[in-house]
C-alpha cells in the first residue's frame, strides 16, 4: 500500500453471524471496530495490523 501512496487503511467486517463480538465470550469485538481507520503500518485497536493477521495474538 505504501508503494501506491495509500496512507490509511480501514477495518471492514462482513457484518454477518460469524463476526466476532456477538458472543459475550469473544475476546475480540470486530463489530465495534467496523469502520475504524488507522495509518498504514499502525495497529488497529485490537493490536492487529489487518484482519486475519496471524503474526499477532489477541489478548
N, C-alpha and C positions, 0 to 999 in steps of 0.2 A: 504494500500500500504506500509505503514511503517513496518508492520509485515513481509512483503515479501522482505524487504530491497530494495524497489524501491525508489530512491532518487529524481527523476524528473518526471514531467508529461507534456504532450503536448496537446495544444488546437487543436482539429481536427474538421473541419467543413464538412458538407455534400457537400458543393460547388454546391448547387442546387438553384433554384429560390426562395426558402423560407428562405435562409440565410440572416440575417440582414446585411445591408451595401449596398445593391443595390439601395435602395430608399434614396434620399437626406434627407428625414425626419427621417430616422432611427437614434435612439440615440446611437446605438452600431454598430460597423463595424467588424463583425466576419470574413469577407473575408480577411481583412488585418491581423487579428490575427491568421489565419490558420497557424499552424506550430510553434506558439510561445511556448517556453519551460520555465518552472519555477520549482523550488524545490517543492516537495510535501508539502502542507500546506501553501505555499505562494499564494498570489493573482496574477491573471493574470492582464494585463494592463488595463482591463475594471473593475477591482475591484471584480470579481467573483473568487471563489475557483475552480470551474469546470463548464462546460456547464450545464445549467439547474439549477444553484444554486438559489433556491427560497428564501434563507435566506438573500439575499442582493439585493438592488435595483441599477439599472444602472442610473446614473445621466445624 
